[in-house]
């Protein structure tokens, strides 16, 4: 079954009929979290490509939406100017998990009308258009339990939640292979039908948002934070290209491991990054950046910096920094500010956690409620 996008004519008809009353106009931050505003349906329909202004700090803030001053893109010296988000109408879908709502992603532009260099979705669009790697098969695993990073649900809560999640996804027009509950790992898993890179990323963001919203409504905890028990395999976001990864592509992915596992917690008990054509990213990673990493690794001619995958978070940041080819592809400002964000997290964790190789109370406090 092919994914079914909502056309502008269908949206206008649904608004007139009263079945849709809200359009969520969204940008995605560095972790793929949706940010934006809700517009009354009639207001959006009257100017469907009208620009929406957002503070540019939203593209580089941390997991708690805190802004810091060492980034080049957004700081007190720049004055935190607005960026302008233009709806990308082919991305319009129903929010099947939230009756009456629709969602549209955007192109993020500078005040001069240029693409924002920190917009993850814009980067993926450029890479996908340049390389045309074919469809990406994607699946998403989320932790589920009674509290942040805790053991799994009991009784019928998980199967019932998985069914509501499936129904919400399918009502959004997103094509699913299956939805499953792994009781041994306390993991919910949604497998999507292969799709073009940008579509696959949009769908992963919507699927993750649906799980969180359904959980909040039901009073249940669902998190993209990847770890429950250090003895268990972490939850993952699995991405598979149409062709096997060459040794050169795998090495280039090693250079970009930081984009695929962007938080210190992602490296506690982590599995190998790649296998065959498959990339095992963190479910907390931005789908746009993780797929951009996969696509650029397939199509980038430059040689990788190192053959080995990094063994930890700080090493992943150092390897991303040392890979000069990533600056050619992602841009100097994106690389610099991504590193500033990562090194800030690494410093905070090093100052707070006595054993960097294990899950700590600090990890649970900082990450458990925001995923």
GUVOGU-22953 format. One line per 10 residues: number of its first residue (from 1); for each residue y, z, x negated of N, C-alpha, C, O. Coordinates in steps of 0.05 Angstrom, whole numbers. Each point is the difference from the previous one (the first is absolute). Layout:
<atoms>
NUM = Y:Z:X:Y:Z:X:Y:Z:X:Y:Z:X ~ ...;
</atoms>
This chain:
<atoms>
1 = -24:0:-17:24:0:17:25:0:-18:3:17:-17 ~ 15:-36:21:24:-1:-15:20:20:10:0:7:24 ~ 17:3:-42:21:19:8:20:-14:19:5:-24:-3 ~ 5:39:22:18:-12:20:28:13:-3:4:23:6 ~ 15:-39:-16:27:9:-3:15:-4:26:-8:-17:17 ~ 28:33:-13:16:-2:24:24:-19:-5:15:4:-19 ~ -12:-24:36:22:-19:-4:25:12:13:-1:19:16 ~ 24:-30:-24:25:9:11:2:-5:30:10:16:15 ~ -21:-39:-6:0:-5:29:-17:20:15:7:9:21 ~ -30:-2:-32:-18:20:12:14:27:1:-2:15:20;
11 = 16:-8:-42:15:25:0:21:1:22:2:19:14 ~ 13:-40:-12:21:-1:21:-11:2:28:11:13:17 ~ -34:-26:-13:-13:1:27:-9:29:5:3:10:22 ~ -15:3:-42:-10:27:4:23:19:4:-3:20:15 ~ 26:-24:-28:23:17:5:10:-3:28:6:19:14 ~ -5:-44:-4:9:-5:27:-19:13:20:9:10:21 ~ -35:-11:-27:-20:11:18:0:31:-1:-10:13:18 ~ 21:-2:-39:0:29:-3:-23:12:-16:-3:24:-2 ~ -15:-41:-9:-23:10:-15:7:7:-29:-14:15:-13 ~ 37:-25:4:10:6:-27:29:9:3:16:-13:13;
21 = -9:36:-25:27:10:1:12:6:-27:24:5:-2 ~ -40:-6:-19:10:8:-27:-11:-19:-21:-23:-8:1 ~ 41:2:-20:-8:-15:-24:6:17:-24:23:8:-5 ~ -43:-3:-12:3:14:-25:7:-20:-21:-17:-17:-7 ~ 40:18:-5:9:-18:-21:-4:15:-26:14:19:-5 ~ -33:-28:-12:-10:17:-22:3:-13:-27:-2:-24:-3 ~ 7:41:-17:-4:-6:-28:-22:18:-10:-7:20:13 ~ -5:-27:-36:-21:16:-12:11:11:-26:10:-15:-17 ~ -13:41:12:9:12:-25:-20:-4:-22:-19:-16:4 ~ 22:29:-26:-16:-4:-24:-30:7:5:-17:-10:-14;
31 = 12:27:34:-28:7:6:-10:-14:25:-21:7:11 ~ 36:-27:-1:-8:-14:24:4:15:25:-11:-7:21 ~ 27:29:-22:6:15:25:21:-15:15:20:-10:-11 ~ -23:9:38:19:-14:16:26:16:4:-1:23:7 ~ 23:-36:-12:27:12:4:15:-20:17:-4:-25:-2 ~ 23:34:18:16:-18:16:11:13:24:6:24:0 ~ -3:-40:21:11:12:25:-13:-14:24:-10:-23:-2 ~ 12:37:24:-10:-11:26:24:-11:15:20:13:4 ~ -23:-38:5:20:-13:16:-9:-4:29:-24:-5:4 ~ 41:8:14:-6:-7:28:-8:-29:1:13:-17:-13;
41 = -34:11:28:-11:-27:0:21:-21:6:1:-21:-14 ~ 15:25:34:21:-20:8:20:-4:-23:9:-23:-4 ~ -3:44:-11:19:-3:-22:-12:-17:-22:14:-18:-10 ~ -39:23:3:-13:-17:-20:-2:-29:9:6:-18:-15 ~ -15:14:39:-4:-27:10:25:-17:1:0:-24:-2 ~ 23:38:5:25:-14:1:8:-11:-27:15:-19:-2 ~ -24:31:-20:6:-8:-27:-23:6:-18:1:18:-17 ~ -23:-33:20:-26:7:-13:1:-2:-31:-18:11:-13 ~ 37:-24:2:2:0:-29:26:13:-11:9:-5:-22 ~ 1:22:39:23:16:-8:-7:19:-23:-22:11:0;
51 = 41:-7:-18:-5:17:-24:3:29:8:18:8:15 ~ -36:8:-26:1:29:3:5:13:-27:-12:-7:-20 ~ 31:25:19:9:13:-25:-16:26:-5:-3:16:18 ~ -6:-13:-43:-14:24:-8:11:8:-28:8:-17:-15 ~ -9:43:9:8:9:-27:-20:-11:-20:-25:1:5 ~ 34:-12:-27:-18:-12:-19:-18:21:-14:-20:-7:-12 ~ 27:33:14:-17:20:-12:-27:1:12:-19:11:-12 ~ 15:-21:37:-26:0:13:-20:-17:-15:-24:4:4 ~ 32:-22:-22:-18:-16:-14:-11:13:-26:-18:-11:-13 ~ 30:34:6:-9:12:-26:-2:31:3:-5:13:-20;
61 = 7:-2:44:-3:29:1:-29:8:-3:-18:-17:1 ~ 13:43:-5:-27:10:-5:-15:5:26:10:-7:22 ~ -33:19:-23:-17:4:23:12:19:21:-7:0:23 ~ 27:16:-32:14:18:18:27:-11:8:17:14:12 ~ -12:-40:-18:25:-13:6:24:13:-15:22:-1:9 ~ -28:12:-32:21:11:-17:9:-22:-19:-16:-15:-12 ~ 43:13:8:12:-19:-18:7:14:-26:9:23:1 ~ -13:-36:-23:7:11:-26:16:-20:-15:2:-23:7 ~ 10:32:-29:22:-15:-12:-7:-17:-24:17:-13:-12 ~ -43:11:4:-7:-15:-24:-8:-28:6:-7:-15:-19;
71 = 7:7:44:-7:-28:6:25:-17:-4:23:9:4 ~ -27:-35:-11:22:-18:-3:9:-12:26:24:-7:4 ~ -42:4:15:6:-14:25:18:16:18:18:-12:12 ~ -23:37:-9:14:16:19:6:28:-11:-19:15:-7 ~ 44:-9:4:8:26:-11:29:6:7:13:-17:13 ~ -2:39:-23:28:7:7:19:-20:-12:23:-3:10 ~ -30:-10:-32:18:-19:-12:2:-26:16:22:-12:1 ~ -44:4:12:2:-23:18:12:6:27:10:-18:14 ~ -10:44:-7:11:8:26:-19:-3:23:9:2:23 ~ -35:-7:-28:-20:-2:21:9:-20:21:2:7:24;
81 = 4:-32:-31:9:-19:20:-23:-7:19:-24:4:-6 ~ 31:-15:29:-20:-9:19:-14:-26:-10:12:-16:-14 ~ -37:14:22:-14:-26:-1:-1:-9:29:3:15:19 ~ -9:-41:-16:-1:-11:27:-27:-13:5:-9:-18:-15 ~ -3:27:37:-27:-9:6:1:-21:22:10:5:22 ~ -22:-28:-28:0:-22:20:-29:-3:11:-18:-4:-15 ~ 15:7:41:-27:-1:12:-15:-26:-8:12:-22:2 ~ -36:25:-10:-18:-23:-6:-18:-4:24:-21:12:3 ~ 30:-29:15:-11:-3:27:-30:-6:0:-14:9:18 ~ 3:-24:-37:-30:-4:0:-16:26:-3:-24:0:5;
91 = 37:22:-14:-14:25:-3:-1:17:25:-11:22:0 ~ 24:-31:22:2:15:24:-27:6:13:-15:-19:5 ~ 9:44:0:-25:8:14:6:21:21:21:14:-1 ~ -39:-11:20:0:23:18:-9:25:-15:-17:-2:-18 ~ 28:25:24:-11:25:-10:-20:9:21:6:15:19 ~ -31:-25:-22:-20:6:20:-7:29:4:-10:8:20 ~ 17:8:-40:-5:29:1:24:15:13:-2:24:4 ~ 24:-39:2:24:13:11:11:-18:22:16:-17:-5 ~ -25:21:30:7:-19:22:30:-3:2:16:19:-2 ~ -7:-44:6:28:-7:3:14:-7:-25:23:-8:1;
101 = -36:12:-24:12:-5:-26:-11:-25:-14:-23:-7:3 ~ 41:-6:-18:-8:-21:-18:10:6:-28:17:18:-3 ~ -26:-32:-17:8:5:-28:5:-27:-13:-16:-19:3 ~ 38:18:-18:5:-24:-16:9:8:-28:16:18:-3 ~ -28:-31:-17:8:5:-28:24:-17:-6:8:-18:15 ~ 4:24:-38:26:-13:-7:0:-10:-29:-16:8:-16 ~ 35:-26:11:7:-7:-27:25:17:-7:19:0:14 ~ -21:13:-37:22:18:-8:19:-14:-19:-8:-11:-21 ~ 33:10:29:20:-16:-15:22:19:-11:6:21:12 ~ 6:-30:-34:23:15:-11:24:-7:16:0:-18:17;
111 = 23:32:-21:25:-7:14:9:-28:-5:16:-11:15 ~ -26:-2:-37:7:-27:-6:-20:-21:12:2:-24:-5 ~ -21:34:21:-19:-17:13:-23:-9:-17:-15:-18:8 ~ 11:31:-32:-22:-6:-17:-23:19:6:4:21:11 ~ -29:-29:-19:-23:17:3:4:25:-16:8:-1:-24 ~ -14:24:35:1:25:-15:-22:1:-21:-23:-6:7 ~ 29:12:-32:-21:0:-21:-19:23:3:-21:0:-14 ~ 26:19:31:-17:23:4:-16:-2:26:-14:19:7 ~ 15:-41:7:-14:-3:26:-29:-8:-5:-5:-23:-8 ~ -14:41:12:-28:-7:-5:-10:-24:16:-15:-17:-11;
121 = 23:16:36:-10:-23:16:11:-26:-10:-14:-21:0 ~ 39:21:-9:12:-24:-11:-14:-10:-25:-3:-24:-4 ~ -5:43:-13:-15:-7:-24:-26:-13:7:-8:-20:-12 ~ -7:32:31:-25:-12:7:3:-28:11:-16:-17:-6 ~ 37:13:22:4:-27:12:4:-20:-23:-11:-22:2 ~ 27:29:-22:4:-19:-22:-26:-6:-15:-5:-23:-5 ~ -10:44:-1:-25:-4:-15:-20:-17:16:-12:-18:-10 ~ 9:24:36:-19:-14:16:8:-29:4:-18:-18:-1 ~ 44:12:4:8:-28:2:-4:-15:-26:-6:-24:1 ~ 9:38:-23:-3:-13:-26:-29:-6:-7:-6:-21:-11;
131 = -11:40:17:-28:-1:-10:-19:-11:22:-20:-14:-7 ~ 25:21:32:-17:-8:22:-29:6:-5:-17:-18:-4 ~ 10:44:3:-27:8:-9:-21:-2:22:-23:6:-6 ~ 30:-13:30:-19:0:22:0:27:14:16:18:-7 ~ -33:-15:27:0:25:16:-9:24:-16:-15:-2:-19 ~ 25:25:27:-7:26:-11:-15:16:21:9:4:22 ~ -33:5:-30:-15:18:18:9:29:-7:0:8:-23 ~ 7:7:44:11:27:-5:-14:20:18:-7:-6:23 ~ 4:30:-34:-9:22:17:15:25:-9:10:2:-23 ~ -7:17:41:15:24:-5:-16:24:8:-11:2:22;
141 = 9:18:-40:-13:25:6:21:22:1:18:1:-17 ~ -20:16:36:19:23:4:-16:25:2:-22:1:12 ~ 32:21:-23:-12:26:3:7:12:27:22:-5:11 ~ -41:20:0:5:12:26:-11:29:-1:-22:4:-11 ~ 36:14:22:-9:28:0:17:18:17:17:-9:15 ~ -21:35:-18:15:20:15:27:7:-13:16:13:12 ~ -13:-20:-37:25:5:-15:2:-18:-23:-18:-17:-5 ~ 40:19:-10:5:-18:-22:-22:2:-22:-6:21:-10 ~ -7:-44:4:-20:-2:-21:-23:20:4:-10:11:-20 ~ 2:-6:44:-21:19:6:-26:-15:9:-1:-25:1;
151 = -19:41:5:-25:-11:9:3:-15:27:21:2:13 ~ -42:-16:-5:2:-18:23:-1:13:27:-5:25:2 ~ 8:-41:18:-1:9:28:-28:8:8:-20:-8:-12 ~ 19:23:33:-25:7:12:-3:-14:27:19:-10:12 ~ -44:11:-1:-5:-10:27:7:-29:4:-6:-16:-17 ~ 19:10:40:5:-27:7:28:-9:-6:8:-23:7 ~ 8:39:-21:28:-7:-6:2:-26:-16:16:-18:7 ~ -32:16:-28:2:-24:-17:-8:-25:14:16:-20:0 ~ -39:18:13:-7:-25:14:20:-7:22:6:-24:3 ~ 4:44:11:20:-6:21:25:-10:-13:13:-19:11;
161 = -4:31:-33:24:-10:-13:-4:-28:-11:18:-17:4 ~ -41:11:-16:-5:-26:-10:1:-21:22:9:-23:-4 ~ -19:30:28:1:-19:22:29:-5:9:7:-23:6 ~ 10:44:-5:28:-4:7:14:-16:-21:17:-17:6 ~ -24:21:-31:12:-15:-22:-7:-30:3:17:-17:-3 ~ -43:12:7:-9:-28:4:15:-13:23:10:-22:-3 ~ -8:36:26:13:-12:23:29:-6:-6:10:-21:8 ~ 4:39:-22:28:-4:-7:4:-24:-18:18:-15:3 ~ -36:13:-23:1:-23:-18:-5:-26:14:15:-19:-3 ~ -35:18:20:-7:-25:13:22:-8:20:5:-24:4;
171 = 7:44:10:22:-6:19:24:-10:-15:18:-13:12 ~ -16:18:-38:22:-11:-16:-5:-29:-9:18:-13:-11 ~ -41:3:18:-7:-28:-8:-10:-3:-28:-2:-22:-10 ~ -5:45:-3:-11:-1:-27:-30:-3:1:-14:15:15 ~ 3:-35:-29:-28:-6:1:-16:19:-18:6:3:-24 ~ -26:11:36:-16:20:-14:-28:-10:-4:-12:-14:17 ~ 0:21:-40:-29:-2:-4:-14:24:13:-19:-3:15 ~ 29:27:-21:-11:24:12:17:24:-7:16:-1:-18 ~ -20:23:33:11:26:-5:-23:20:-1:-18:-1:18 ~ 17:18:-37:-22:18:-3:9:28:-9:22:2:-11;
181 = -39:18:16:5:27:-9:-22:9:-18:-23:-1:7 ~ 30:8:-32:-19:10:-20:1:30:0:18:12:-12 ~ -36:1:26:1:29:3:-6:14:-26:11:22:-4 ~ -27:-33:-14:-6:12:-25:25:2:-18:3:20:-15 ~ 15:-40:16:24:0:-16:25:7:15:22:1:-11 ~ -25:4:37:24:6:17:20:-22:-2:24:5:-5 ~ -34:-30:8:17:-24:-4:-2:-18:24:-22:-7:9 ~ 45:-2:1:2:-21:20:4:-26:-16:14:-1:-19 ~ -27:-20:28:1:-26:-14:5:-23:20:-15:-2:20 ~ 35:-14:-25:5:-24:15:-2:-24:-18:13:-1:-21;
191 = -30:-19:29:-3:-24:-15:13:-23:15:-7:-5:23 ~ 25:-9:-36:15:-21:13:-12:-27:-7:-11:-4:-22 ~ 14:-15:40:-8:-27:-7:18:-12:-21:24:7:-1 ~ -34:-23:-18:16:-12:-21:25:-14:11:-1:-13:21 ~ 23:16:-35:26:-12:8:16:-7:-24:-6:9:-22 ~ 27:-25:26:18:-7:-22:12:26:-11:3:20:15 ~ 5:-20:-40:8:25:-13:22:16:15:-3:24:3 ~ 24:-38:5:22:14:13:-9:11:27:7:22:8 ~ -23:-38:7:-11:9:26:-18:24:-5:1:20:16 ~ -18:-21:-36:-19:22:-5:16:26:-6:-8:21:9;
201 = 29:-23:-25:16:24:-6:14:11:25:0:24:5 ~ 12:-42:11:12:9:25:-20:14:18:7:21:11 ~ -31:-31:-10:-20:12:17:-9:27:-10:-3:19:15 ~ 0:-16:-41:-8:26:-12:21:21:6:-6:23:6 ~ 32:-31:-8:21:19:6:-1:8:29:4:24:6 ~ -8:-43:12:-2:7:28:-24:17:6:2:19:16 ~ -25:-25:-28:-24:15:5:3:29:-9:-9:19:14 ~ 21:-15:-37:5:27:-11:20:15:18:-4:24:6 ~ 25:-37:3:19:13:17:-12:7:27:5:22:11 ~ -23:-39:-1:-13:6:26:-16:25:-2:1:17:17;
211 = -17:-14:-39:-16:24:-3:17:26:-1:-6:20:13 ~ 28:-21:-28:17:23:-2:12:7:27:1:24:8 ~ 9:-44:7:13:6:25:-20:10:21:6:19:15 ~ -30:-31:-14:-20:10:19:-7:29:-7:-3:17:18 ~ 0:-11:-44:-6:27:-8:21:20:8:-6:22:10 ~ 31:-30:-13:22:18:7:0:6:30:3:22:9 ~ -8:-43:7:0:3:29:-24:18:8:3:17:18 ~ -25:-20:-31:-24:15:6:-1:28:-13:-18:16:6 ~ 37:-10:-23:0:25:-14:-22:2:-21:-9:22:-7 ~ 1:-45:-5:-21:-1:-20:13:-10:-26:20:-14:-1;
221 = -33:21:-22:10:-7:-26:-14:-25:-11:-24:0:-3 ~ 39:-20:-2:-9:-25:-13:18:-5:-23:25:-1:4 ~ -35:-3:-28:17:-4:-23:-10:-22:-18:-25:-4:-3 ~ 43:-10:-9:-7:-20:-20:-3:12:-28:-8:-13:-18 ~ 15:39:16:-4:13:-26:-30:-1:-7:-17:6:17 ~ 10:-14:-42:-27:-10:-4:-22:20:-6:-22:-8:-4 ~ 28:34:3:-20:19:-10:-4:23:19:19:11:10 ~ -44:-5:-4:-7:24:15:-15:19:-19:7:23:-2 ~ -27:-33:-11:-17:16:-17:-5:-15:-26:-7:-24:1 ~ 11:36:-24:-2:-14:-25:-28:-10:-5:-4:-18:-17;
231 = -16:29:31:-28:-10:-3:-6:-24:17:-21:-12:-3 ~ 40:5:21:-4:-23:18:15:-24:-11:20:2:-14 ~ -29:-26:22:15:-25:-7:26:0:16:0:5:24 ~ 22:-11:-37:26:0:14:1:-21:22:-15:-20:-1 ~ 32:24:20:6:-21:19:14:-23:-15:13:5:-20 ~ -16:-29:31:10:-23:-15:12:-21:19:-5:0:24 ~ 21:-17:-36:9:-25:13:-13:-22:-17:7:-4:-23 ~ -26:-10:35:-15:-21:-14:11:-27:6:4:-8:23 ~ 1:-8:-44:11:-26:3:-18:-20:-16:-7:5:-23 ~ 0:-27:36:-18:-19:-12:11:-28:2:6:-9:21;
241 = -4:-3:-44:9:-28:-1:-23:-19:7:-23:8:0 ~ 31:-33:5:-21:-19:8:-17:-8:-23:-24:-7:3 ~ 34:9:-28:-16:-7:-24:-3:25:-17:16:18:0 ~ -38:-18:-16:-5:23:-18:23:2:-20:13:-20:-8 ~ -7:44:-1:20:5:-20:-10:-7:-27:-21:9:-9 ~ 36:-25:-6:-7:-6:-27:6:24:-18:13:19:9 ~ -24:-20:-33:6:22:-19:30:3:-5:10:22:-3 ~ 4:-45:2:29:1:-5:14:12:24:19:16:-4 ~ -27:-23:28:12:11:24:-5:30:2:18:16:7 ~ -42:-7:-14:-6:28:1:17:15:-20:9:22:5;
251 = -5:-33:-29:16:13:-20:29:2:9:14:20:-5 ~ -4:-41:19:28:1:10:2:21:22:21:14:2 ~ -42:-11:14:1:22:20:1:27:-13:12:18:10 ~ -26:-15:-33:2:26:-14:29:6:-8:8:23:1 ~ 8:-44:-7:28:4:-7:16:10:25:20:13:-3 ~ -30:-19:27:15:6:24:-14:23:16:6:2:24 ~ -23:13:-37:-14:21:15:20:20:13:-7:11:21 ~ 30:-8:-32:20:19:11:8:-9:28:6:17:17 ~ -4:-43:-12:7:-10:27:-22:5:20:5:2:24 ~ -30:-1:-34:-23:3:18:-6:29:5:-12:7:20;
261 = 19:11:-39:-4:29:3:25:14:-9:2:9:-22 ~ 18:-7:40:27:6:-8:7:30:-2:22:7:-8 ~ -41:11:14:5:29:-1:-20:14:-18:-23:-9:-3 ~ 30:31:-9:-19:15:-17:-26:7:14:-21:-1:-13 ~ 23:7:38:-24:7:15:-20:-23:1:-24:5:3 ~ 33:-29:-5:-17:-24:2:-19:-1:-24:-19:-16:1 ~ 24:31:-22:-16:-2:-24:-19:23:-4:-14:1:-21 ~ 13:18:39:-19:22:-1:-27:-10:11:-2:-5:24 ~ -18:2:-41:-26:-10:9:0:-29:8:-17:-8:16 ~ 35:-8:-28:2:-28:9:-23:-17:-10:-12:6:-21;
271 = 5:-26:37:-21:-19:-7:11:-22:-17:25:-2:-3 ~ -42:-16:-7:10:-24:-14:19:-16:18:-3:-1:25 ~ 23:-11:-37:21:-14:15:-11:-26:13:7:-7:22 ~ -24:-7:-36:-10:-26:9:-30:-3:-2:-13:14:-16 ~ 2:-31:33:-28:-7:0:-3:-27:12:6:-4:24 ~ -15:-16:-40:-3:-27:11:27:-11:8:18:-3:-17 ~ -15:-4:42:26:-10:11:16:22:13:21:-5:12 ~ -31:30:-13:11:22:16:18:18:-16:-7:7:-23 ~ 29:1:35:18:20:-11:-1:25:17:3:-1:24 ~ -7:24:-37:-1:25:14:26:15:-5:3:14:-20;
281 = 16:-17:38:26:13:-2:-1:26:16:-19:6:15 ~ 40:10:-19:3:24:16:9:-7:28:16:-19:3 ~ -25:33:18:10:-5:27:29:7:3:13:-7:20 ~ -2:22:-39:29:7:1:17:-21:-13:24:1:3 ~ -36:-20:-18:16:-21:-13:12:-19:21:-10:-3:22 ~ 32:-9:-30:11:-21:17:-19:-24:1:-6:-11:-21 ~ -2:3:45:-17:-24:1:14:-24:-12:-13:-18:-11 ~ 40:16:14:14:-22:-11:-2:-1:-31:-4:-21:-11 ~ 7:44:-2:-1:1:-29:-29:-3:-10:-4:-13:-20 ~ -15:25:34:-28:-2:-9:-9:-29:2:-14:-10:-18;
291 = 21:-4:40:-8:-28:3:16:-17:-19:-10:-20:-11 ~ 35:27:6:16:-15:-20:-12:2:-27:-1:-19:-15 ~ -10:43:8:-14:4:-25:-24:-18:-2:-5:-13:-20 ~ -11:12:41:-24:-16:1:7:-30:-2:-12:-15:-16 ~ 32:6:31:7:-28:0:11:-8:-27:-7:-22:-10 ~ 25:38:-2:12:-8:-25:-21:1:-23:2:-15:-19 ~ -21:34:21:-22:1:-20:-16:-26:0:-9:-9:-21 ~ 5:-2:45:-16:-25:3:16:-23:-11:-12:-18:-14 ~ 38:17:19:15:-24:-7:18:1:-24:11:-20:-8 ~ -8:43:-5:18:3:-22:-11:-11:-26:-22:8:-8;
301 = 36:-26:-6:-11:-10:-25:2:19:-23:-16:-3:-19 ~ 35:22:18:3:17:-25:-25:17:-5:-15:7:19 ~ 10:-2:-44:-22:18:-7:6:29:7:23:8:-1 ~ -44:7:7:3:28:6:7:16:-25:-5:-9:-23 ~ 16:33:27:6:17:-23:-24:13:-12:-3:3:-24 ~ -16:7:42:-23:14:-10:-24:-8:17:2:-7:23 ~ -25:8:-36:-25:-8:14:-10:23:18:-14:-6:20 ~ 19:31:-27:-11:23:13:18:9:24:24:-2:-2 ~ -37:12:22:15:12:22:11:27:-8:-14:14:-15 ~ 38:-6:23:10:26:-7:-18:22:12:-12:-4:21;
311 = 11:26:-35:-18:22:9:15:21:16:-12:18:12 ~ 39:-20:-11:15:20:15:27:-10:8:8:-22:-7 ~ 7:38:21:26:-8:12:20:-7:-22:13:-21:1 ~ -9:39:-20:20:-5:-21:-8:-25:-17:18:-15:-8 ~ -43:12:3:-9:-24:-14:5:-25:16:7:-21:-12 ~ -11:22:38:6:-23:17:30:-7:-1:7:-24:-2 ~ 10:44:1:29:-5:-2:6:-13:-27:16:-19:-2 ~ -28:30:-19:6:-11:-27:-10:-29:-2:13:-16:-13 ~ -36:10:25:-11:-27:-2:17:-19:16:5:-23:-8 ~ 5:31:31:18:-16:16:26:-6:-16:11:-22:1;
321 = -1:42:-15:24:-2:-16:-4:-20:-23:17:-16:-6 ~ -41:18:-7:-5:-16:-24:-5:-30:7:2:-17:-18 ~ -9:11:43:-8:-27:7:26:-17:5:11:1:22 ~ -3:-15:-42:25:-16:2:-2:-21:22:21:-7:12 ~ -45:-3:-7:-2:-21:21:7:10:27:9:-16:17 ~ -13:42:-12:7:10:27:30:-1:5:8:-4:23 ~ 8:7:-44:29:-3:4:8:-28:7:18:-5:16 ~ -33:-15:-27:5:-28:7:-6:-5:29:14:-16:13 ~ -34:29:-2:-8:-5:27:14:18:21:10:-10:20 ~ -9:35:-26:11:20:19:30:5:-3:13:9:18;
331 = -3:-15:-42:28:4:-5:5:26:-16:-14:20:5 ~ 33:-20:-22:6:23:-17:7:24:16:-9:22:-5 ~ 26:-25:26:9:23:16:-23:12:15:-2:24:2 ~ -16:-40:10:-22:10:14:-18:17:-18:-8:22:7 ~ 2:-33:-31:-18:14:-19:13:26:-9:-13:21:0 ~ 39:-22:-7:14:24:-9:-1:22:21:-6:23:-6 ~ 13:-30:31:3:21:20:-27:10:10:-3:23:7 ~ -17:-41:-8:-28:9:7:-9:21:-21:-13:20:7 ~ 19:-25:-32:-7:19:-21:15:26:2:-11:21:-4 ~ 37:-23:11:15:25:4:-12:17:22:-2:24:-2;
341 = -6:-37:24:-12:14:22:-27:13:-9:-5:23:7 ~ -11:-38:-21:-26:10:-9:3:23:-20:-14:20:3 ~ 31:-23:-22:3:21:-20:13:25:11:-6:22:-10 ~ 22:-25:30:10:24:14:-23:15:13:-2:24:-2 ~ -16:-39:16:-23:14:12:-18:13:-21:-9:22:4 ~ 5:-37:-26:-17:11:-21:11:26:-12:-15:19:-5 ~ 41:-19:1:13:24:-11:-1:23:20:-6:23:-9 ~ 10:-28:34:-1:21:20:-28:12:2:-3:25:1 ~ -17:-42:-2:-28:10:1:-7:15:-25:-13:21:1 ~ 21:-31:-24:-6:13:-25:12:28:-1:-12:19:-11;
351 = 36:-16:22:14:25:0:-13:20:20:3:24:-3 ~ -17:-35:23:-10:18:22:-30:5:-1:-9:21:9 ~ -6:-40:-20:-29:2:2:-12:8:-27:7:-11:-21 ~ -24:31:21:-12:10:-25:-21:-19:-11:-4:-1:-24 ~ -10:-13:41:-22:-18:-8:5:-27:13:-4:-4:24 ~ 13:-15:-40:8:-26:11:-24:-16:9:3:-20:15 ~ -27:28:-22:-24:-15:8:-11:9:27:-20:-11:9 ~ 32:31:4:-11:11:25:22:0:21:24:0:-5 ~ -34:1:30:18:4:23:11:28:-1:-15:20:-3 ~ 41:-17:6:13:26:-1:14:7:26:4:-18:18;
361 = 4:43:-14:15:8:23:27:-16:1:10:-6:22 ~ 1:0:-45:25:-15:-1:-4:-28:12:16:-10:15 ~ -39:-3:-22:-6:-26:11:-1:1:31:11:-17:14 ~ -24:37:-4:-3:2:29:27:5:13:6:-12:22 ~ 11:28:-34:26:6:11:18:-24:-1:14:-6:19 ~ -15:-9:-42:19:-22:-3:-10:-25:15:17:-14:13 ~ -43:8:-13:-10:-25:10:-14:1:27:-2:-19:14 ~ -9:43:-8:-18:2:23:12:-7:27:-13:-11:17 ~ 39:16:-14:13:-4:26:15:-26:2:10:-6:22 ~ -8:-9:-44:17:-24:1:-15:-26:1:12:-21:3;
371 = -39:22:-5:-15:-24:-1:-7:-12:27:-13:-21:1;
</atoms>
